[in-house]
C-alpha cells in the first residue's frame, strides 16, 4: 500500500468514526476539511471504500433520509449507499491513531494526522509534534547550509525563492514550538489564540494543514449512487 492510499484510508476511517456518511458527503469532507485531499477524485475514493468494506472495517447500508428514499424510484438511479464504521474498523483506526513513527509526521501525512488530534491521546500528540519539529529542523539546517554554499552563484530571484522556502519552514517550527508548549502545559487548544502560520497551500506542499470544520463546497451534479 502506498503512503498516499494509506493516509486516505486513515482519513476515511476517522471521518466515519464521527458519523456514517455516503460517498459524496465523504468526498466533500475530504476535499474541504482535509486540505491534503483537495485534488483527489471519486475514482480514488471508491476503490478505497471497497477495500475497507472487504477488510471488515466498514459496512454498506442503504440511505434512510427522505432525499435517499426519493432518489430510488427515479429512472436509472439507485438509493445512496451509506458507509458505517464497524467495531473492527474503530479498533483499527485507534491502532492507527496510536502510531508515532516517521510516517506520522512526513509532509504527506502530518496534515491528516493533525486533523484528528482531537481523537488522539496527549502523549501521542506530543510524539508526533516533536517528530515533525525534529524533521523540519533537520530540513532547515540543510537549507541553510546549501544556501551558504551557493548564494554567490544564485541570481536574485532564485535566492529570494530559497529564502521564502526557509521562512516557511521557520514559521512552521515556531508554530510547532507553541503547540508543544501548550501540550506540555496541559492546555486544550479549543478557544486558544494559537493559529497555524501562513503557508503555501499548493497541493502537496510541505506542511499544508487542513481547514478543519469547513464542510462547505460546491455540489457535484450527477452523484446519486453513493
Backbone bond lengths (Angstrom), bond angles and torsions (degrees), N, CA, C in turn:
res aa  C-N    CA-C-N  psi(-1)  N-CA   C-N-CA  omega(-1)  CA-C   N-CA-C  phi
1 X - - - 1.460 - - 1.525 110.47 -
2 X 1.336 117.62 132.42 1.452 120.77 178.89 1.518 110.03 -73.80
3 X 1.333 115.46 160.10 1.457 119.59 178.03 1.520 110.96 -61.13
4 X 1.341 116.39 -38.19 1.463 121.10 -179.30 1.526 111.01 -62.07
5 X 1.338 117.23 -47.96 1.461 119.65 -179.85 1.516 110.87 -68.69
6 X 1.334 117.34 -33.32 1.456 120.25 178.63 1.511 112.32 -64.16
7 X 1.328 117.64 -42.16 1.457 119.86 -179.49 1.521 110.65 -73.57
8 X 1.350 118.00 -27.90 1.460 120.20 174.50 1.530 109.92 -65.74
9 X 1.319 117.57 -45.23 1.461 120.66 177.22 1.527 110.44 -59.91
10 X 1.327 116.46 -42.29 1.467 120.66 178.12 1.524 110.97 -58.94
11 X 1.334 116.52 -46.13 1.461 120.58 -177.37 1.526 111.37 -67.17
12 X 1.326 117.35 -39.90 1.469 120.76 178.72 1.524 110.09 -62.77
13 X 1.319 117.11 -46.30 1.461 120.29 178.77 1.528 110.89 -61.36
14 X 1.335 116.25 -40.22 1.459 119.60 -179.60 1.514 112.80 -65.31
15 X 1.325 116.96 -41.68 1.460 119.98 178.89 1.521 111.56 -67.94
16 X 1.331 116.66 -38.60 1.460 119.58 -179.81 1.524 111.85 -74.47
17 X 1.317 117.06 -18.45 1.462 118.81 173.17 1.530 109.89 -66.92
18 X 1.339 116.73 -30.27 1.463 120.09 178.04 1.518 111.30 -70.92
19 X 1.349 117.21 -42.50 1.459 121.33 178.46 1.523 108.88 -172.33
20 X 1.345 118.26 154.26 1.470 120.49 174.82 1.528 110.11 -63.50
21 X 1.327 116.87 149.09 1.461 121.86 179.73 1.515 109.65 -147.28
22 X 1.339 115.86 157.84 1.456 119.06 170.56 1.534 108.60 -92.11
23 X 1.329 115.97 171.80 1.459 120.29 -171.03 1.506 114.16 -60.02
24 X 1.334 117.18 -41.12 1.455 119.67 -178.73 1.528 111.12 -64.87
25 X 1.322 116.09 -42.87 1.465 119.45 179.04 1.521 110.92 -63.70
26 X 1.330 116.45 -40.26 1.467 120.35 177.09 1.525 110.80 -60.52
27 X 1.323 115.99 -46.18 1.467 119.27 -178.83 1.522 110.89 -61.56
28 X 1.333 116.22 -41.05 1.456 119.18 -179.60 1.532 110.94 -65.49
29 X 1.331 117.34 -41.30 1.464 120.40 178.08 1.531 111.20 -64.47
30 X 1.318 116.65 -40.99 1.463 120.04 178.52 1.526 111.09 -64.52
31 X 1.326 116.41 -39.54 1.465 120.71 -179.26 1.513 112.85 -69.96
32 X 1.323 117.24 -41.09 1.460 120.11 -171.10 1.513 113.92 -98.26
33 X 1.321 117.80 -33.07 1.456 120.25 -177.57 1.513 112.94 -92.89
34 X 1.329 117.30 -29.94 1.464 121.53 179.89 1.522 107.75 -116.93
35 X 1.326 115.77 93.17 1.459 121.26 -171.88 1.506 115.00 -56.64
36 X 1.332 117.71 -25.45 1.457 120.46 -178.22 1.528 111.76 -63.81
37 X 1.355 117.79 -17.29 1.461 121.06 -177.85 1.518 112.67 -107.83
38 X 1.307 119.36 21.53 1.464 120.80 -174.54 1.528 112.97 -62.58
39 X 1.318 117.71 -27.83 1.470 119.39 -171.79 1.527 113.88 -104.13
40 X 1.341 118.40 8.73 1.455 117.53 -177.04 1.524 110.86 -89.67
41 X 1.338 116.65 164.73 1.458 121.84 -170.46 1.520 111.05 -120.95
42 X 1.347 114.67 173.88 1.455 119.78 173.83 1.516 111.01 -60.12
43 X 1.330 116.38 -33.86 1.452 120.41 179.21 1.508 112.57 -62.61
44 X 1.330 117.78 -20.95 1.460 122.11 175.02 1.522 110.93 -89.24
45 X 1.335 116.77 -39.45 1.465 121.12 -174.36 1.523 112.34 -69.95
46 X 1.340 118.04 -46.00 1.457 119.43 -171.95 1.531 114.05 -65.15
47 X 1.334 120.07 -41.86 1.471 118.31 173.67 1.535 112.28 -59.55
48 X 1.339 115.99 -35.89 1.464 119.83 176.98 1.528 110.61 -62.91
49 X 1.345 116.79 -45.60 1.470 120.71 179.60 1.526 110.81 -62.66
50 X 1.341 116.85 -42.49 1.466 120.07 179.69 1.527 110.97 -62.50
51 X 1.331 116.55 -38.97 1.466 120.16 178.41 1.523 111.11 -64.53
52 X 1.339 116.27 -42.78 1.463 120.33 -179.80 1.527 111.24 -65.57
53 X 1.338 116.42 -36.98 1.472 120.21 175.93 1.526 109.62 -65.35
54 X 1.338 117.48 -45.46 1.465 121.64 -179.11 1.524 111.51 -61.85
55 X 1.320 116.62 -32.19 1.469 121.09 179.38 1.523 112.62 -79.01
56 X 1.338 117.26 -7.36 1.450 120.50 -179.64 1.508 114.27 84.37
57 X 1.338 116.82 12.29 1.468 120.10 -177.76 1.528 112.06 -91.99
58 X 1.341 116.63 -18.82 1.462 122.20 175.50 1.517 108.77 -131.66
59 X 1.334 115.52 156.98 1.447 121.10 168.50 1.532 108.37 -126.13
60 X 1.313 116.33 153.03 1.456 122.35 178.23 1.522 108.81 -101.24
61 X 1.329 116.31 133.91 1.455 121.87 178.56 1.528 108.58 -133.16
62 X 1.334 118.02 150.66 1.464 119.27 175.27 1.525 110.19 -68.93
63 X 1.330 116.76 143.03 1.454 120.05 177.00 1.516 110.85 -63.42
64 X 1.348 116.63 146.07 1.460 119.16 -176.24 1.526 113.09 -125.97
65 X 1.363 116.14 19.76 1.459 118.76 176.14 1.522 109.00 -86.55
66 X 1.335 119.18 160.89 1.469 120.39 176.24 1.517 112.80 -55.35
67 X 1.327 117.43 -37.68 1.462 120.71 179.65 1.527 110.59 -64.48
68 X 1.341 116.37 -39.70 1.460 119.82 178.49 1.528 111.00 -64.73
69 X 1.330 116.27 -40.53 1.456 120.05 -178.95 1.528 111.40 -64.52
70 X 1.338 116.74 -35.46 1.456 120.41 179.37 1.521 112.04 -72.88
71 X 1.334 117.19 -28.49 1.461 120.74 -176.05 1.524 112.06 -70.17
72 X 1.343 117.54 -33.08 1.459 121.10 -172.32 1.520 114.03 -60.15
73 X 1.356 119.66 -45.37 1.475 118.06 -175.88 1.522 114.26 -73.06
74 X 1.320 118.59 -13.81 1.456 120.08 -176.88 1.522 110.40 -65.51
75 X 1.316 116.02 142.35 1.469 120.88 -176.93 1.513 111.25 -58.11
76 X 1.339 115.64 130.76 1.453 120.98 174.90 1.516 114.43 75.15
77 X 1.318 118.99 12.90 1.460 119.76 -177.60 1.525 110.53 -126.88
78 X 1.317 115.00 149.51 1.454 121.53 175.69 1.523 109.17 -111.92
79 X 1.307 116.05 160.31 1.462 119.40 173.80 1.527 109.14 -65.35
80 X 1.297 115.84 148.94 1.470 120.10 179.93 1.527 110.88 -66.44
81 X 1.319 114.43 146.79 1.458 121.31 177.11 1.529 108.47 -98.18
82 X 1.306 115.38 130.87 1.457 121.48 177.58 1.528 108.28 -102.86
83 X 1.331 115.66 135.45 1.461 120.90 179.28 1.524 108.86 -102.46
84 X 1.338 114.94 130.57 1.462 121.21 -177.94 1.530 109.82 -124.64
85 X 1.319 116.58 138.43 1.458 121.71 178.92 1.535 109.68 -73.85
86 X 1.329 116.39 133.69 1.457 120.94 175.65 1.534 110.27 -87.83
87 X 1.313 116.48 171.76 1.460 120.38 176.04 1.532 110.22 -60.48
88 X 1.342 115.59 -39.83 1.468 119.21 178.05 1.527 110.93 -66.51
89 X 1.340 116.64 -36.25 1.462 120.19 177.76 1.510 111.89 -65.94
90 X 1.326 116.60 -40.86 1.462 120.18 177.70 1.520 110.74 -62.93
91 X 1.331 115.91 -42.38 1.469 120.09 179.03 1.531 110.31 -63.44
92 X 1.333 116.32 -41.56 1.468 119.96 179.33 1.528 110.75 -64.89
93 X 1.326 117.54 -42.47 1.459 120.55 179.05 1.522 111.02 -62.64
94 X 1.326 117.41 -41.94 1.462 120.08 178.70 1.526 111.26 -63.92
95 X 1.324 116.05 -33.70 1.469 119.66 175.39 1.530 110.29 -65.51
96 X 1.338 116.73 -42.35 1.466 120.29 177.76 1.525 111.11 -64.32
97 X 1.336 116.81 -39.04 1.463 120.85 178.99 1.528 112.29 -61.00
98 X 1.313 116.48 -30.17 1.471 120.12 -175.12 1.527 112.58 -81.42
99 X 1.334 117.84 -9.54 1.460 120.58 -176.70 1.526 111.09 -75.39
100 X 1.325 116.08 136.47 1.471 120.99 -176.53 1.527 112.35 -130.21
101 X 1.325 117.34 17.61 1.460 120.19 179.43 1.521 111.78 -73.10
102 X 1.335 116.86 -177.56 1.473 121.10 -176.62 1.517 114.09 -54.33
103 X 1.335 118.46 -32.59 1.466 119.77 -179.68 1.521 112.14 -61.74
104 X 1.320 117.87 -22.05 1.467 121.00 -177.36 1.523 112.58 -74.80
105 X 1.329 117.73 -21.16 1.463 118.39 -175.62 1.526 114.23 -127.84
106 X 1.346 116.47 16.87 1.455 119.49 172.33 1.523 110.29 -73.39
107 X 1.330 116.25 163.17 1.463 120.80 -178.37 1.529 112.28 -55.01
108 X 1.337 117.27 -40.28 1.458 120.83 -174.06 1.520 113.19 -73.18
109 X 1.324 118.00 -19.58 1.460 120.64 -171.12 1.523 114.81 -120.35
110 X 1.314 118.31 -21.64 1.465 119.70 -172.22 1.522 112.49 -60.97
111 X 1.341 117.46 -41.39 1.463 119.54 -177.39 1.522 111.34 -60.54
112 X 1.331 117.22 -43.79 1.456 119.94 179.58 1.521 111.11 -67.45
113 X 1.323 117.42 -39.91 1.464 119.73 176.75 1.525 110.57 -61.44
114 X 1.330 116.37 -42.64 1.459 120.32 -178.76 1.531 110.90 -64.13
115 X 1.331 117.30 -34.81 1.460 121.05 -178.76 1.521 111.98 -61.01
116 X 1.337 117.13 -24.49 1.461 120.74 -178.63 1.537 111.93 -109.44
117 X 1.323 116.87 21.81 1.466 120.14 177.63 1.527 111.60 -62.19
118 X 1.324 117.63 -26.97 1.462 119.71 178.24 1.516 112.64 -64.16
119 X 1.341 117.25 -20.58 1.461 121.94 178.16 1.525 111.61 -103.67
120 X 1.325 117.38 7.29 1.467 122.98 -173.53 1.521 110.15 -108.86
121 X 1.323 117.18 141.79 1.465 120.91 179.97 1.529 110.33 -67.09
122 X 1.330 116.14 155.07 1.463 121.10 -175.55 1.525 112.20 -62.07
123 X 1.318 117.68 -40.84 1.471 118.80 -177.52 1.526 111.05 -66.47
124 X 1.351 117.56 -35.65 1.457 120.52 176.50 1.525 110.11 -68.55
125 X 1.326 117.21 -43.23 1.466 120.28 177.08 1.522 110.42 -55.96
126 X 1.313 116.53 -43.82 1.468 120.11 -179.17 1.524 111.29 -61.29
127 X 1.334 116.75 -45.80 1.464 119.00 -177.69 1.525 111.37 -65.38
128 X 1.337 116.96 -38.21 1.462 119.55 178.76 1.527 110.67 -67.46
129 X 1.330 117.09 -44.82 1.466 120.50 179.39 1.522 111.51 -62.83
130 X 1.327 116.96 -42.94 1.464 119.96 179.77 1.524 110.96 -67.76
131 X 1.337 117.12 -36.65 1.462 120.21 176.37 1.518 111.41 -64.87
132 X 1.332 116.22 -42.47 1.468 120.19 177.91 1.532 110.26 -62.86
133 X 1.322 116.94 -45.01 1.462 119.86 -179.96 1.527 111.10 -61.96
134 X 1.320 116.82 -43.54 1.460 120.24 179.32 1.521 111.18 -61.06
135 X 1.337 116.75 -42.53 1.457 120.77 179.49 1.531 111.13 -62.49
136 X 1.331 116.71 -42.04 1.464 120.19 -179.32 1.523 111.62 -71.19
137 X 1.321 117.60 -35.23 1.468 120.14 177.31 1.522 110.60 -64.78
138 X 1.337 116.99 -38.25 1.468 120.15 175.19 1.525 110.40 -63.55
139 X 1.322 116.15 -42.31 1.461 120.24 179.83 1.523 110.81 -64.20
140 X 1.318 115.66 -41.84 1.457 120.50 -179.48 1.524 111.36 -63.47
141 X 1.304 116.54 -40.16 1.468 120.75 178.13 1.528 110.86 -61.29
142 X 1.338 116.26 -43.21 1.462 120.07 179.38 1.528 111.11 -67.03
143 X 1.315 117.30 -38.87 1.465 120.76 179.17 1.524 110.79 -63.90
144 X 1.316 116.81 -42.60 1.465 120.61 179.00 1.516 111.36 -64.65
145 X 1.341 116.53 -42.61 1.466 120.17 179.46 1.520 110.94 -64.04
146 X 1.341 116.15 -41.73 1.462 120.36 179.36 1.526 111.09 -64.28
147 X 1.328 115.93 -41.80 1.465 119.77 -179.65 1.527 111.08 -65.19
148 X 1.320 116.21 -39.53 1.465 119.62 179.59 1.529 111.29 -63.41
149 X 1.341 116.66 -35.18 1.470 120.63 -179.11 1.522 112.73 -75.34
150 X 1.318 117.10 -32.94 1.461 119.85 -168.10 1.526 114.81 -113.21
151 X 1.322 119.33 -4.91 1.464 119.83 -170.73 1.521 113.31 -60.30
152 X 1.318 118.12 -30.96 1.464 120.45 -179.65 1.531 112.33 -69.70
153 X 1.337 116.58 -20.97 1.467 120.43 -178.16 1.523 112.31 -98.64
154 X 1.323 117.53 -2.61 1.466 120.72 -176.01 1.518 111.43 -94.41
155 X 1.348 115.92 143.83 1.454 118.29 172.35 1.530 109.04 -77.24
156 X 1.318 117.25 169.53 1.462 121.71 -173.09 1.525 112.64 -60.20
157 X 1.313 117.91 -37.45 1.460 120.37 -175.94 1.529 111.56 -73.27
158 X 1.329 116.67 -42.01 1.457 119.53 176.84 1.521 110.44 -63.87
159 X 1.337 115.84 -39.78 1.457 120.47 178.40 1.529 110.48 -62.65
160 X 1.334 116.32 -42.57 1.465 119.83 179.79 1.525 110.78 -65.47
161 X 1.315 117.76 -37.36 1.455 120.99 178.44 1.525 111.09 -63.58
162 X 1.324 116.74 -42.02 1.459 120.08 178.47 1.528 110.91 -66.31
163 X 1.305 117.34 -39.20 1.461 120.22 176.88 1.524 110.98 -63.02
164 X 1.331 115.71 -41.00 1.462 120.20 178.69 1.529 110.48 -60.79
165 X 1.335 116.41 -43.52 1.458 120.08 177.98 1.518 111.98 -60.97
166 X 1.329 116.83 -42.68 1.458 120.71 178.47 1.521 111.58 -63.83
167 X 1.325 116.87 -41.63 1.462 120.48 -179.73 1.530 110.94 -64.16
168 X 1.330 117.44 -36.49 1.463 120.76 178.14 1.523 110.97 -63.65
169 X 1.337 116.15 -43.25 1.463 119.86 178.38 1.523 110.24 -66.85
170 X 1.324 117.34 -41.27 1.467 120.81 178.96 1.528 111.46 -60.85
171 X 1.349 116.90 -40.20 1.471 120.15 178.10 1.517 111.08 -63.01
172 X 1.334 116.58 -41.69 1.463 118.39 -179.37 1.520 110.96 -67.60
173 X 1.328 117.68 -36.81 1.465 120.15 177.49 1.527 110.29 -62.80
174 X 1.332 116.83 -42.51 1.470 119.23 177.90 1.518 111.19 -62.61
175 X 1.337 116.31 -41.29 1.458 121.03 178.48 1.527 110.91 -63.14
176 X 1.328 116.78 -42.64 1.458 120.55 177.62 1.524 111.30 -63.39
177 X 1.328 116.98 -38.58 1.461 120.22 176.99 1.529 111.12 -58.80
178 X 1.334 116.75 -40.84 1.460 120.67 179.33 1.530 111.07 -66.82
179 X 1.333 115.96 -42.15 1.463 119.55 178.41 1.521 111.26 -62.74
180 X 1.327 116.42 -44.46 1.463 120.92 -179.32 1.525 110.34 -63.93
181 X 1.318 117.01 -40.73 1.463 120.24 177.36 1.532 110.66 -61.34
182 X 1.326 117.04 -42.07 1.463 120.68 178.56 1.524 111.34 -64.28
183 X 1.339 116.71 -42.42 1.460 119.86 178.77 1.526 110.81 -63.11
184 X 1.317 117.37 -43.12 1.465 120.13 -179.89 1.520 112.29 -64.35
185 X 1.335 115.12 -31.46 1.464 119.56 179.81 1.522 111.67 -83.90
186 X 1.338 116.65 -3.48 1.454 120.01 179.57 1.504 114.01 74.90
187 X 1.339 117.02 22.26 1.462 120.03 -178.71 1.522 110.29 -90.51
188 X 1.334 115.28 140.80 1.454 122.06 175.72 1.522 108.23 -85.47
189 X 1.353 117.19 136.87 1.462 120.09 -179.56 1.516 112.82 -71.32
190 X 1.342 118.52 -19.54 1.456 120.46 -177.60 1.526 109.50 -60.01
191 X 1.322 115.67 123.02 1.457 120.87 178.57 1.513 113.86 81.88
192 X 1.353 118.17 1.40 1.454 119.93 179.79 1.511 110.02 -83.91
193 X 1.335 115.13 172.86 1.461 120.49 -177.18 1.514 111.98 -91.62
194 X 1.347 118.09 1.93 1.458 120.05 -177.57 1.510 110.83 -68.49
195 X 1.325 116.37 135.06 1.446 121.86 176.01 1.515 108.70 -137.23
196 X 1.318 115.58 148.96 1.458 118.95 175.57 1.519 109.26 -68.62
197 X 1.335 117.61 143.29 1.455 120.35 179.07 1.506 111.63 -68.49
198 X 1.318 115.34 159.09 1.461 119.09 175.81 1.508 108.77 -61.89
199 X 1.330 116.38 141.12 1.456 118.74 -178.07 1.515 110.26 -154.28
200 X 1.328 114.29 169.49 1.448 120.53 177.96 1.521 109.04 -66.78
201 X 1.334 117.23 124.59 1.455 120.62 -179.07 1.515 112.44 -100.05
202 X 1.326 117.14 13.80 1.450 120.49 176.85 1.519 109.93 -62.01
203 X 1.336 116.94 139.22 1.456 120.38 179.41 1.520 110.37 -53.36
204 X 1.344 115.73 127.31 1.449 120.80 177.86 1.512 113.94 86.40
205 X 1.337 119.11 -1.35 1.460 119.93 -179.48 1.512 110.30 -69.23
206 X 1.358 118.28 144.38 1.450 120.83 -179.36 1.523 111.40 -57.93
207 X 1.321 115.42 133.87 1.449 120.40 172.28 1.500 115.76 77.14
208 X 1.342 119.13 9.81 1.459 119.65 178.46 1.515 108.28 -66.45
209 X 1.322 117.17 125.37 1.449 121.65 -175.75 1.511 111.27 -105.60
210 X 1.336 116.92 153.35 1.457 120.90 -177.40 1.503 112.36 -73.36
211 X 1.343 115.24 151.59 1.457 120.95 173.99 1.516 107.02 -90.40
212 X 1.310 116.96 80.94 1.452 120.67 -172.81 1.507 110.85 -65.02
213 X 1.352 113.49 143.53 1.445 120.34 175.84 1.509 114.42 88.34
214 X 1.334 118.31 -11.40 1.464 121.29 -178.89 1.515 108.77 -89.56
215 X 1.306 117.81 108.66 1.454 120.74 179.49 1.511 111.64 -112.52
216 X 1.345 116.54 15.54 1.451 119.34 178.34 1.510 110.04 -82.07
217 X 1.302 116.80 165.77 1.462 119.50 178.29 1.508 109.26 158.55
218 X 1.317 117.26 153.30 1.468 120.60 -178.97 1.501 110.63 -66.12
219 X 1.312 116.28 141.35 1.457 120.67 176.57 1.502 109.80 -73.78
220 X 1.324 114.92 148.45 1.458 120.84 177.26 1.519 108.21 -105.84
221 X 1.326 118.63 113.45 1.467 120.31 -176.83 1.513 111.60 -66.61
222 X 1.310 113.68 153.27 1.466 119.07 171.81 1.492 114.56 92.46
223 X 1.351 120.81 -6.47 1.461 121.34 -179.15 1.513 108.80 -94.73
224 X 1.281 117.90 100.70 1.465 121.01 -179.00 1.513 111.41 -130.07
225 X 1.327 116.82 8.61 1.463 117.94 -173.89 1.509 113.44 -103.84
226 X 1.334 119.48 -10.92 1.465 120.04 -178.55 1.484 110.24 -135.71
